Amino acid sequence: MKQKIYILGLVITSIIFLGALLKINNWPGGGYLLVLGIVTLIIAFLPLALRNHYTTEGGRKNLLLYIVTWLTCFVVFGGMLFKMMHWPGAGKALLIALPFPYVVFLPVFLVVAAKDKNFSIYNTVAVLFLLAGASISSALLALNVSKERLDDSMLLSRSYNRVEAVLDEIPAAAGQASVINKIDELLYIIDDYQRKIFSVEGMSEEDWNNDPWIFPFPEKTSIADKALFIPGKNPTYDTRLQAGLGDLVSELQKSAADEETAGKIPLIFDFFETPGDSLGWTQGMFVVNLRVWSLIYLDGLETNLKLIRAGL
């Protein structure tokens, strides 16, 4: 049994390592392998390994320690998985995972160690080093985005703004009136979103266009908390952009040449709306997303809309 557990552990470690390698290089399949590896580690390998050690230990003592050990691994590895996959709630999961080993596992471990007169001090030192390593790993994952990726994002925004400046010089088209009207409405909403955001951040659109690196706290999330939040009896977020994009996508899909083309239209706008969910896309784009990426998305959307309008 022990040999089979070792083999299973080796296989799971290989899957997680390969998944991490693919994920780091943005190659296909990395996310699936990470999910498969970590989920299998939590629900299969750890219970089997802990149960095997518990049953082979003389007297079968300290059941609580085994339970807390698995629970700690579940919280820590689960938080890491959420962060690596950029799932909603990843930040909160890591906030729980960072102190969890010290607040929950360590007290139980020390109590058990104190009761066992034959317990080796080296085991305690090893556990402390293991906890330190887990905390360092979680802390590194908690660093939202590297400076290099943020800098690349800023350069992308400047490229969008240059293209947009050229498109503004092109005379208005006289094509499909209904589509052009919807595009103009969306452009107005985007400008309004940007005005609100820049007003809250204490800067102007010209400042952003000239030097996007001055945008404060680019690595944080939820740009909508102040700029797009609507307080009141039923507080919510400004969803005009979501509603307008939904209408435009439907209009363009109706005039598409075939179903395949119609299915690709949402990709142009990075717009995927769940039926009956009036806040989902807005929350994903302006609450869960990084602040700077939300703003860059607005620049890119504005450019794409003007390109479509110029081609009608």
C-alpha atoms as one frame of an Amber mdcrd trajectory, in Angstrom:
protein
   0.000   0.000   0.000   2.788   2.402   0.934   4.534   1.819  -2.405   1.332
   2.575  -4.319   0.901   5.810  -2.363   4.469   6.813  -3.257   3.772   6.139
  -6.938   0.517   8.127  -6.786   2.359  11.019  -5.134   5.030  10.970  -7.844
   2.394  10.989 -10.601   0.477  13.871  -8.997   3.680  15.863  -8.482   4.560
  15.368 -12.157   1.096  16.521 -13.248   1.278  19.664 -11.092   4.825  20.445
 -12.277   3.855  20.005 -15.943   0.695  22.082 -15.436   2.676  24.871 -13.769
   5.214  24.816 -16.616   2.473  25.084 -19.251   0.642  27.768 -17.251   3.762
  29.922 -16.839   4.391  29.826 -20.595   0.682  30.372 -21.420   0.510  27.072
 -23.324  -2.772  25.151 -23.753  -3.715  22.620 -21.100  -1.802  24.162 -18.208
  -4.902  25.156 -16.268  -6.551  21.755 -16.711  -3.450  19.921 -15.476  -3.106
  22.216 -12.456  -6.743  21.687 -11.482  -6.459  17.922 -12.009  -3.213  17.662
 -10.051  -4.163  19.811  -7.059  -7.707  18.421  -6.762  -6.346  14.851  -6.896
  -3.723  15.788  -4.313  -6.370  17.110  -1.925  -9.140  14.532  -2.326  -7.128
  11.376  -3.099  -3.434  11.412  -2.198  -3.526  13.280   1.122  -6.423  11.262
   2.631  -4.775   7.985   1.555  -1.345   8.989   2.856  -2.660  10.307   6.172
  -4.920   7.292   6.677  -2.045   4.899   5.939   0.223   6.656   8.428  -2.530
   6.756  11.057  -3.360   3.042  10.772   0.297   1.967  10.849   1.125   4.192
  13.844   1.146   2.240  17.073  -1.918   2.982  19.169  -3.595   5.090  16.484
  -3.205   8.285  18.468  -3.706  11.938  17.622  -6.621  11.629  15.191  -7.324
  15.362  15.544  -3.835  16.194  14.251  -4.430  14.154  11.086  -7.769  15.847
  10.461  -6.309  19.321  10.996  -3.352  18.459   8.737  -5.683  17.576   5.873
  -7.854  20.642   6.493  -4.774  22.889   6.446  -3.569  21.381   3.168  -7.056
  21.824   1.724  -7.122  25.540   2.609  -3.538  26.296   1.514  -3.531  24.339
  -1.754  -7.081  25.464  -2.521  -6.074  29.105  -2.093  -3.065  28.591  -4.354
  -5.227  26.962  -7.020  -7.753  29.801  -6.950  -4.945  32.324  -7.340  -3.173
  30.503 -10.158  -6.451  30.075 -12.063  -7.530  33.699 -11.405 -10.922  32.544
 -10.129 -13.244  34.957  -8.286 -12.463  35.088  -4.586  -8.785  34.210  -5.081
  -7.594  37.162  -3.015  -9.849  36.270  -0.081  -8.848  32.606  -0.327  -5.175
  33.547  -0.017  -5.907  35.876   2.893  -7.372  32.864   4.700  -4.621  30.480
   3.553  -1.700  32.634   4.723  -2.453  32.629   8.497  -4.385  29.329   8.578
  -1.392  27.015   9.247  -0.248  29.193  12.154  -3.680  29.844  13.657  -5.137
  26.334  13.271  -2.485  23.708  12.522   0.451  24.911  14.625  -1.416  25.087
  17.997  -2.780  21.552  17.512   0.646  20.277  16.496   2.355  21.858  19.524
  -0.265  20.465  21.927   0.196  16.962  20.499   3.983  17.310  20.596   3.893
  18.454  24.227   1.910  15.358  25.271   4.309  12.943  23.562   7.491  12.564
  25.622   9.214  10.712  22.784   8.465  13.420  20.238  11.650  14.643  18.520
  12.467  18.348  18.500  13.731  17.864  14.950  10.184  17.088  13.840   9.023
  20.397  15.293  11.800  22.302  13.523  10.972  20.548  10.242   7.292  21.466
  10.574   8.157  25.113  11.266  10.359  25.247   8.177   7.565  23.633   6.157
   5.082  26.247   7.368   7.524  29.024   6.515   7.918  27.619   3.001   4.152
  27.391   2.517   3.724  30.980   3.676   6.430  32.226   1.311   4.797  30.402
  -1.609   1.383  31.826  -0.761   2.823  35.316  -0.344   4.521  35.135  -3.740
   1.233  34.062  -5.315  -0.462  36.969  -3.575   1.628  39.377  -5.627  -1.044
  40.132  -8.175   0.904  40.809 -11.350   4.552  41.357 -12.193   5.717  44.865
 -13.065   6.716  43.644 -16.525   3.171  42.537 -17.363   1.764  45.826 -16.141
   4.270  47.753 -18.265   3.298  45.699 -21.320  -0.346  46.519 -20.613   0.416
  50.242 -20.509   2.156  50.021 -23.899  -0.907  48.268 -25.305  -3.092  51.123
 -24.099  -0.870  53.677 -25.831  -1.143  51.690 -29.077  -4.935  51.698 -28.797
  -4.942  55.457 -28.305  -2.746  56.037 -31.384  -5.060  53.936 -33.573  -8.075
  55.710 -32.119  -6.594  59.116 -32.986  -6.297  58.030 -36.631  -9.843  56.634
 -36.694 -11.205  59.943 -35.410  -9.956  61.573 -38.640 -12.030  59.245 -40.824
 -15.387  60.752 -41.926 -18.511  59.173 -40.459 -19.843  56.250 -42.495 -23.303
  56.122 -44.011 -23.870  52.396 -43.633 -26.265  50.505 -41.376 -27.945  53.277
 -39.403 -29.176  51.097 -36.516 -25.739  49.579 -35.916 -24.000  52.961 -36.168
 -26.446  54.443 -33.655 -25.774  51.625 -31.192 -22.017  52.097 -31.642 -22.339
  55.839 -31.024 -24.344  55.152 -27.858 -21.665  52.753 -26.642 -18.901  55.255
 -27.386 -20.761  57.811 -25.276 -21.092  55.301 -22.404 -17.380  54.443 -22.614
 -16.471  58.137 -22.468 -18.756  58.537 -19.456 -17.170  55.538 -17.701 -13.714
  56.966 -18.363 -14.709  60.423 -17.098 -16.016  58.940 -13.854 -12.924  56.787
 -13.358 -10.462  59.600 -14.055 -12.435  61.961 -11.820 -12.219  59.522  -8.904
  -8.507  58.940  -9.530  -7.735  62.665  -9.689  -6.406  62.677 -13.242  -7.593
  63.462 -16.771  -7.906  61.369 -19.909  -5.076  63.414 -21.394  -2.871  62.413
 -18.443  -3.706  58.768 -19.081  -3.040  59.029 -22.818   0.298  60.784 -22.315
   1.602  58.752 -19.395  -0.513  55.746 -18.306   2.182  54.797 -15.761   0.920
  57.531 -13.434  -2.347  55.638 -12.889  -2.479  54.850  -9.132  -2.539  51.286
  -7.778  -2.690  49.559 -11.194  -2.152  46.128  -9.644  -5.270  46.268  -7.448
  -8.751  45.126  -8.444 -12.250  46.616  -8.513 -12.096  49.928 -10.331 -15.899
  50.010 -10.105 -16.140  50.349  -6.317 -16.233  54.147  -6.460 -16.496  55.173
 -10.105 -19.255  52.802 -11.253 -21.038  52.070  -7.982 -24.643  53.245  -7.651
 -25.664  53.567  -3.969 -29.213  53.642  -2.671 -31.861  51.315  -1.352 -30.764
  48.622  -3.808 -27.068  49.366  -4.431 -25.646  48.078  -7.693 -23.118  48.854
 -10.422 -23.548  50.874 -13.599 -24.458  48.215 -16.187 -25.150  50.473 -19.165
 -22.098  49.167 -21.011 -23.125  45.543 -20.482 -26.653  46.251 -21.722 -25.425
  48.253 -24.721 -22.882  45.628 -25.742 -25.527  42.938 -25.465 -27.783  44.868
 -27.854 -24.956  45.515 -30.337 -23.789  41.903 -30.323 -27.364  40.726 -30.981
 -27.734  43.238 -33.830 -24.452  42.191 -35.457 -25.260  38.502 -35.074 -28.565
  38.996 -36.903 -26.758  40.454 -39.913 -23.901  37.906 -39.864 -23.368  35.804
 -42.981 -23.524  32.468 -41.145 -23.732  30.952 -37.669 -19.970  30.496 -37.409
 -19.380  34.205 -37.987 -22.177  35.100 -35.572 -20.587  32.942 -32.889 -17.283
  34.809 -33.186 -18.759  38.292 -32.750 -18.694  38.206 -28.902 -14.964  37.416
 -29.091 -14.324  40.796 -30.719 -15.652  42.556 -27.634 -14.618  39.951 -25.035
 -18.289  39.882 -24.125 -19.967  36.779 -22.745 -23.238  37.275 -20.923 -25.053
  34.641 -18.887 -28.834  34.750 -19.440 -30.572  36.236 -16.417 -27.335  37.541
 -14.893 -27.551  41.320 -15.137 -24.277  41.949 -13.283 -21.997  39.041 -14.190
 -20.016  40.555 -17.052 -19.793  43.974 -15.380 -18.460  42.440 -12.158 -15.975
  40.298 -14.046 -14.643  43.191 -16.096 -14.693  46.019 -13.544 -14.726  44.383
 -10.091 -12.727  41.143 -10.324 -10.360  42.424 -13.023  -7.269  44.521 -12.280
  -7.958  48.260 -12.242  -5.517  49.052 -15.015  -6.776  46.200 -17.199 -10.347
  47.453 -16.834  -9.241  50.845 -18.122  -7.208  49.310 -20.953 -10.239  47.232
 -21.930 -12.245  50.439 -22.361  -9.509  51.817 -24.647  -9.481  48.628 -26.704
 -13.270  48.458 -26.908 -13.422  52.075 -28.056 -10.886  51.346 -30.802 -12.719
  48.213 -31.980 -16.049  50.024 -32.114 -14.578  52.838 -34.205 -12.974  50.303
 -36.554 -16.331  48.581 -37.056 -18.089  51.905 -37.594 -15.498  52.962 -40.187
 -16.035  49.723 -42.111 -19.825  49.942 -42.355
